[in-house]
């Protein structure tokens, strides 16, 4: 599988958070994204995962363009957000059974 990110841009009002971001990844590659606070790392991941729309640019998986509403990336891309998305009152063994039924 191949992921191609082409000229991704994101603006909030007049403020440009991402400018012409390009990435190309293949199955089996592990990538770390580093940068200062507020540099757009989480924004880029949200765009790739389909929970936020880009202002401009495109994302392709195996040469097929996807739209966030399609939820294709959620099935193909692993993403661990910095915000907790797990319930605090549940035990780990119960979480495992929820994730791996």
C-alpha angles and dihedrals in degrees: 000000000000130000118202121188111190125194096326114188131179127188130182103201106312093336113103111212098172125027122191098327114187125186133165120192135172131204112283096028119121118206132188121202114209131184146122122290110284095020094120104260095130091040091055092049092049089052092049092046091049100243094112132037122234119232089225140352135056142258122213130189112195090345092305117116115228133201122214092242090061092067089211093133093054088065095046108031125065114214130174109197121208092234115081112253097176125092111256095216098059126092121240093242089057091048091053091054090049092052098038106033 
